[in-house]
């Protein structure tokens, strides 16, 4: 490669790293969001203050 081998292989390595991050990062984010949605779905009406107001006697 006429002295440019280290540059070429380094470029290949950086490209491979960027491609791996571009694939893995959204998958990890999706998994985290699915877990967050599942935990919110298990909550018993924690985000519905109107339901609490109806049951509270005034």
C-alpha positions in Angstrom: 0.0 0.0 0.0 3.0 2.2 -0.5 3.3 3.4 3.2 -0.4 4.2 3.5 -1.5 0.9 5.0 -1.8 2.2 8.6 -4.0 5.0 7.4 -6.2 2.7 5.3 -6.6 0.1 8.1 -7.3 2.8 10.6 -10.0 4.2 8.4 -11.5 0.8 8.0 -11.6 0.3 11.7 -13.2 3.7 12.4 -15.8 3.0 9.7 -16.6 -0.4 11.2 -16.9 1.2 14.7 -19.2 3.9 13.4 -21.4 1.4 11.6 -21.6 -0.8 14.7 -22.6 2.1 16.9 -25.2 3.2 14.3 -26.8 -0.3 14.6 -26.4 -1.0 18.3 -27.4 2.4 19.7 -31.0 2.5 18.3 -31.5 -1.1 19.4 -30.4 -0.3 23.0 -32.6 2.8 23.0 -35.6 0.7 21.8 -35.1 -1.9 24.5 -35.0 0.9 27.1 -38.1 2.5 25.9 -39.9 -0.8 25.8 -39.0 -1.4 29.4 -40.1 2.1 30.4 -43.4 1.7 28.6 -43.9 -1.7 30.3 -43.2 -0.2 33.8 -45.6 2.7 33.1 -48.3 0.2 32.0 -47.9 -1.7 35.3 -48.6 1.4 37.4 -52.1 1.7 38.8 -53.4 5.0 37.5 -50.3 7.0 38.7 -50.6 9.5 35.8 -54.3 10.1 36.1 -55.0 12.7 38.7 -58.6 13.1 37.6 -59.4 9.6 38.8 -58.1 10.5 42.3 -60.2 13.6 42.4 -63.4 11.7 41.7 -62.8 9.2 44.5 -61.9 11.9 47.1 -64.8 13.1 49.1 -65.0 16.8 49.5 
